[in-house]
């Protein structure tokens, strides 16, 4: 009989501890902390400041860069085309025996 009371008392104590722990936990639906809002606005301000420091290319630099890229694409494309034609003949004549 004494064991039943102690078991019932233990269960009540566990329940009370669980209720106190639940009451001590913070609410799940909270407003963002003020420091989080400050961090966001600080990030935007710092990003804007860094963008002001960037040395943006002028029109002549953009045109020159575009021409260089187009010429490089043309050279590499031509090289790959010629290489493909050569290897196609090598494979068909030597390896396949046509």
C-alpha positions in Angstrom: 0.0 0.0 0.0 2.8 2.4 0.8 4.4 1.6 -2.5 1.2 2.8 -4.3 1.3 6.1 -2.5 4.9 6.7 -3.3 4.3 5.8 -7.0 1.3 8.1 -7.1 3.4 10.9 -5.4 6.2 10.3 -7.9 3.9 10.6 -10.8 2.4 13.8 -9.4 5.9 15.3 -8.8 6.9 14.4 -12.4 3.7 16.0 -13.7 4.4 19.2 -11.7 8.0 19.3 -12.9 6.8 19.0 -16.5 4.2 21.8 -16.0 6.9 24.1 -14.5 9.3 23.3 -17.3 6.6 24.1 -19.9 5.7 27.3 -18.2 9.4 28.3 -18.1 9.9 27.6 -21.9 9.6 30.7 -24.1 6.6 31.1 -26.3 7.1 29.9 -29.8 5.4 32.8 -31.5 7.6 35.8 -30.6 8.4 38.9 -32.4 11.9 39.1 -34.0 14.5 40.3 -31.5 15.4 43.9 -32.0 19.1 42.9 -32.5 18.0 40.7 -35.4 16.3 43.7 -37.1 19.4 45.8 -36.5 21.5 43.1 -38.1 19.4 43.1 -41.2 19.5 46.8 -41.6 23.2 46.9 -40.8 23.8 44.3 -43.5 21.9 46.3 -46.1 23.8 49.5 -45.1 27.2 47.7 -45.2 26.4 46.1 -48.6 25.4 49.5 -50.1 28.6 51.0 -48.7 30.7 48.2 -50.4 28.9 48.7 -53.7 29.8 52.4 -53.6 33.5 51.4 -53.3 33.4 49.2 -56.5 35.1 50.6 -59.5 32.6 49.9 -62.3 33.9 49.5 -65.8 33.4 52.2 -68.4 31.7 51.7 -71.7 35.1 51.2 -73.5 36.2 48.5 -71.0 32.9 46.7 -71.5 33.2 46.8 -75.3 36.8 45.6 -75.2 35.9 42.8 -72.8 33.1 41.7 -75.0 35.3 41.7 -78.1 37.9 39.6 -76.3 35.4 37.0 -75.2 33.8 36.8 -78.7 37.3 36.3 -80.3 38.2 33.7 -77.7 35.0 31.8 -78.4 35.6 31.9 -82.2 39.2 30.6 -81.8 38.3 27.8 -79.4 35.2 26.9 -81.6 37.4 26.7 -84.7 40.0 24.6 -82.9 37.4 22.2 -81.7 35.8 21.9 -85.2 39.1 21.2 -86.9 40.1 18.7 -84.2 36.8 16.9 -84.6 37.2 16.7 -88.4 40.7 15.3 -88.0 39.8 12.7 -85.4 36.7 11.7 -87.4 38.9 10.7 -90.4 41.5 9.0 -88.1 38.9 6.9 -86.5 37.1 6.0 -89.7 40.3 5.2 -91.8 42.5 3.6 -89.2 40.4 2.2 -86.4 37.3 1.1 -88.5 39.3 0.3 -91.6 36.9 2.0 -94.1 
